């Protein structure tokens, strides 16, 4: 062997003849079952390959590959392993020049064609060798072509799956380990990672498509664990900038399976959830809204399937039976996935997504279930902090959101309040208001209070009255329960610490006193529990705001009233109302005197500390802002009726503003209640009038053309300009370019 190697190195032009001779000998020895000589020939070839790296090695390699192929075609496992091991050694040789005559197509098929389990690892290593030799060789047939990937990927997945459930490596990137200690699953995973790691932008789809087909063909989505494991390997192995390509393929696959069973769709969604968690921030790609559009479409389809009971809306005998609990599980998975995707986005894109989802929520009167699911999706998206409330809650988002807070459905109202809390809470104060209670010293809450920015002041100036009004009307709803009042208390608390300047503080105190009046009013048909709850809510909030204002006389009055209530009427305090079994009286009679917070007293003490006494002395009246023209419900109707009978002199707003609001309300009411023909005639008349005005303007502004158009004589001997179209005018030649 030493002499042969020395001869080959001294005369490299002889290599091809040496290879041809050894190949001929090996073929003859295989046919004659002289396996000892076969091993000697392969050993000689291996050593020559390792020693010789001259330019003329290409023809020698042809002989080598021919011999390896001969061994792989034999029916003896020992020869197959011998050939595979030789190929692996060859694959690790770095070659400087590309090859013109080689073809590795046969090896792609051969390494996974054996039924012998104990040569599987050799086959996996052989495949690794094929990938290394072909992926960077421009003269080779493309390893990423479907005819190759449709063999390689399913074979790898089969090996990954064969020991599923036994102890295997984590899907996070593998560390180098001793090869002899690796199991077939570990080696397969390493090979799969190497293949994916070499995939360029244009090859990602070629690698992922066979994975999707394999999971489909073998019903592996429903188990979830294996599908999730596969895609964790994919997401960790590919280059991070290509992550969005995998996500887009999964979304497309989810669309393609729209009418498949809920368990299959849930499996794909679960994989999407994991993929989004691994994807780096912002790597969802340029089509962010496409991601959410697909998920929302699947959410809506699932709700439709659950309600109709079939995938095509019919109830034929042949249609698949929908299992409601499976569809519910899918819906929850989609909502979690929406949240997972949202967590990878920057703030400005989250705002876009919020508006996008809000635009998908149907108007009231349409399926309640869809509204709830989309609002739950919004809850997932809104968990981010922003410095500017005007951008976090623009009018185009806030107004339709608040309109949903006045529906009769308590679940929808609660979801709306949760969304508001999530967006307003910028300093993680929300958990500190989770329970309504009378805190004697709020310093124990460790509230984070920042000075209001100019943008915060602008936000409250623009939207404050809307927020106050919706808090007030939510307290009037008979279907409001303990969790509603707790959320309303948290909203009041967050407004006080996040967005309150002196004017907002005054408005919030007036609102709390108006809630006390609401609970006292005999005109309102509120049950006893709701009355006690509103009283307790107002007491807890006034206890909070008085300590935030740090006016001693204000705090003293509030604490005195609370002490009287503790002794005489504990059912007006949160400790007796917001518990598992509220301690309530049969009726609320004689709630007066020292158990009430007095507006006159509060106005007096706060006025002495520099607060606006005029605003404090004016009772709060909820103002209609025209943002919920499509709402209905007892609270909405009662409030509209009440506004119709108000004395304008008692309002705290300027008269002109009130008239404008009234005019807007009448316009909204007209378009709600008037017959269609009347509305159409009204709009038609306005359009005709507009057109006539436009015609007059055009007559005034259009001047007659200059002299090239000529003039005409009128009947009374006067000349009058004649209007001629531009294309008929005759210009002098010098004017024409």
KAFEN-V663468 format. One record per residue. RES is the residue in one small letter. OMEGA is omega in whole degrees, -180 to 180 (none if undefined). BURIAL is # if it has 24 or more other C-alpha atoms within 12 Angstrom, else .. Layout:
res = <RES RES>
omega = <OMEGA OMEGA>
burial = <BURIAL BURIAL>
This chain:
res = <x x x x x x x x x x x x x x x x x x x x x x x x x x x x x x x x x x x x x x x x x x x x x x x x x x x x x x x x x x x x x x x x x x x x x x x x x x x x x x x x x x x x x x x x x x x x x x x x x x x x x x x x x x x x x x x x x x x x x x x x x x x x x x x x x x x x x x x x x x x x x x x x x x x x x x x x x x x x x x x x x x x x x x x x x x x x x x x x x x x x x x x x x x x x x x x x x x x x x x x x x x x x x x x x x x x x x x x x x x x x x x x x x x x x x x x x x x x x x x x x x x x x x x x x x x x x x x x x x x x x x x x x x x x x x x x x x x x x x x x x x x x x x x x x x x x x x x x x x x x x x x x x x x x x x x x x x x x x x x x x x x x x x x x x x x x x x x x x x x x x x x x x x x x x x x x x x x x x x x x x x x x x x x x x x x x x x x x x x x x x x x x x x x x x x x x x x x x x x x x x x x x x x x x x x x x x x x x x x x x x x x x x x x x x x x x x x x x x x x x x x x x x x x x x x x x x x x x x x x x x x x x x x x x x x x x x x x x x x x x x x x x x x x x x x x x x x x x x x x x x x x x x x x x x x x x x x x x x x x x x x x x x x x x x x x x x x x x x x x x x x x x x x x x x x x x x x x x x x x x x x x x x x x x x x x x x x x x x x x x x x x x x x x x x x x x x x x x x x x x x x x x x x x x x x x x x x x x x x x x x x x x x x x x x x x x x x x x x x x x x x x x x x x x x x x x x x x x x x x x x x x x x x x x x x x x x x x x x x x x x x x x x x x x x x x x x x x x x x x x x x x x x x x x x x x x x x x x x x x x x x x x x x x x x x x x x x x x x x>
omega = <179 180 -179 180 179 -180 -179 179 -179 -178 -176 179 179 -174 -175 179 176 -180 -179 180 -180 179 180 179 -178 180 -179 -179 177 -179 -178 179 177 -169 177 179 177 -179 180 -179 -179 178 179 180 -179 -176 178 179 -177 -175 -171 178 -179 -176 -177 -178 -175 -178 176 179 178 178 -180 -179 178 179 178 180 179 180 -179 -180 -179 -178 179 180 -178 179 178 180 179 180 -179 -180 177 180 180 177 179 -177 -179 179 177 179 -177 -174 177 -177 -177 -167 -173 172 -178 -175 -178 -175 177 -179 -170 -172 178 -177 -176 178 -177 -177 -172 172 -178 -177 176 179 179 178 177 179 175 180 178 -179 -178 -176 -173 -168 -179 -179 -174 -178 -179 172 -173 -180 -177 178 -177 -178 177 -176 179 174 -173 -172 178 178 178 -179 177 179 177 -174 -171 179 179 -180 174 -177 179 -174 177 178 176 -172 -176 171 179 -180 180 -173 -176 180 -177 172 176 -179 -180 179 178 -179 179 178 179 179 -180 178 -178 -179 180 -177 176 -177 -175 -175 -178 -178 180 -179 -174 -177 178 178 180 -179 -180 180 176 -172 -176 176 -176 177 -171 177 178 -169 -178 179 178 180 180 -175 171 177 -179 -175 179 -172 -178 176 -170 -178 179 -175 -175 178 178 -179 179 178 178 178 177 179 177 176 -178 -180 -176 -178 175 -176 -178 -178 177 180 179 178 179 180 179 177 177 179 -180 -179 -180 -180 -179 -176 179 -178 176 -175 175 175 -176 -176 -177 -176 177 178 -177 178 179 -179 179 177 178 178 -179 178 -179 178 178 179 -179 -177 -177 179 177 -177 -178 177 -179 179 179 -177 -176 -176 180 179 179 176 -173 -177 178 178 178 178 177 -179 179 179 179 -179 177 -180 176 178 -180 177 -178 -179 180 -173 171 -173 -175 179 177 179 178 -179 178 179 -179 180 179 178 -179 -177 -178 -180 179 -177 176 -173 179 -175 -180 177 -178 -178 -179 176 175 176 179 178 -180 -174 -170 -178 178 -177 180 -180 -175 -179 180 177 179 -179 178 -178 -178 177 -173 -175 175 178 -179 180 178 -179 -180 177 179 -175 -177 -179 179 -180 -179 179 179 180 179 179 178 -180 -177 -178 -177 -177 -178 -178 177 176 -175 -178 -177 178 -175 -178 177 178 176 -180 -176 178 -173 177 179 179 -179 180 175 -177 176 177 -178 177 178 179 178 179 179 -180 -179 177 -177 -171 -176 -178 177 -179 180 -176 -178 173 -179 -176 176 177 -179 -176 -180 -177 178 -178 -177 -177 177 -179 178 179 177 177 178 179 177 -180 -179 176 -177 -176 -176 -168 -171 163 -175 -179 180 178 179 -179 -180 177 178 178 179 178 177 177 176 177 179 -180 179 -171 176 179 -178 -178 -178 176 -178 -179 -178 179 179 -179 -180 175 -178 178 180 -180 -179 -178 179 176 179 -173 -180 179 177 180 179 173 -173 -178 178 179 -178 -180 -178 -178 178 -180 -179 179 178 179 -180 -177 -170 -175 -178 180 176 179 -173 -176 179 -174 -174 178 -177 178 -177 178 -173 174 179 177 -179 177 174 171 -178 175 -171 -179 -179 173 -173 179 -178 -180 -179 178 -178 -175 180 176 178 179 174 178 -177 -176 -179 179 -179 -177 -178 180 179 174 -180 -176 178 -177 173 -175 -180 -177 -175 -176 174 180 -176 -177 -179 -177 180 -177 178 179 -179 -179 -179 -176 -179 172 -177 -178 -177 -178 -178 -180 179 -176 -178 179 -180 179 180 178 179 180 179 179 -180 178 179 -179 180 -179 176 -167 -176 176 -177 -177 -179 179 -179 -180 -180 -180 179 180 179 180 179 179 178 -179 -180 178 179 179 179 -180 -180 179 -177 -171 -178 179 177 -178 -180 -171 180 -179 180 178 176 -179 177 -177 -177 176 180 177 -177 -179 178 -179 -179 177 -177 -174 178 -179 178 -179 174 -177 -177 -179 -175 179 none>
burial = <. . . . # . . # # . . # . . # # . # # # . # # . # # # . # # . . . . . . . # # . # # # # # # # # # # # # . # . # # # # # # # # # # # # # # # # # # . . . # . # # # # # # # # # # # # # . . . # . . . # . . # . # # # # # # # # # # # . . . . # # # # # # # # # # # # # # # # # # . . . . # # # # # . . # # # # # # # # # # # # # # . . . . . . . # . # . . . . . . . . . . # # # # # # # # # # # # # # # # # # . . . # # # # # # # # # # # # # # . . . # # # . # . # # # # # # # # # # # # # # # # # # # # # # # # # # # # # # . # # # # # # # # # # # # # # # # # # # # # # # # . # # # # . . # # # # # # # # # # # # # # # # # # # # . # # # . . . . . . . . . # # . . . # # # # # # # # # # # # # # # # # # # # # # # # # # # # # # # # # . # # . . # . . . # # # # # # # # # # # # # # # # # # # # # # # # # # # . . # # # # # # # # # # # # # # # # # # # # # # # # # # # # # # # # # # . # # # # # # # # . . # . . # . # . # . . # . . # # # . # # . . # # # # # # # # # # # # # # # # # # # # # # # # # # # # # # # # # # # # # # # # # # # # # # # # # # # # # # # # # # . . . # . # # # # # # # # # # # # # # # # # # # # # # # # . # . . # # . # # # . # # # # # . . . # # # # # # # # # # . . . # . # . . . # . . # . . . # # # # # . # # # . # # . . . . # # # . # # # # # # # # # # # # # # # # # # # # # # . . # # . . . . . . . . . . . # . . . . . # . . . . . . # . . . . . . . . . . . . . . . . . . . . . . . . . . . . . . . . . . . . . . . . . . . . . . . . . . . . . . . . . . . . . . . . . . . . . . . .>
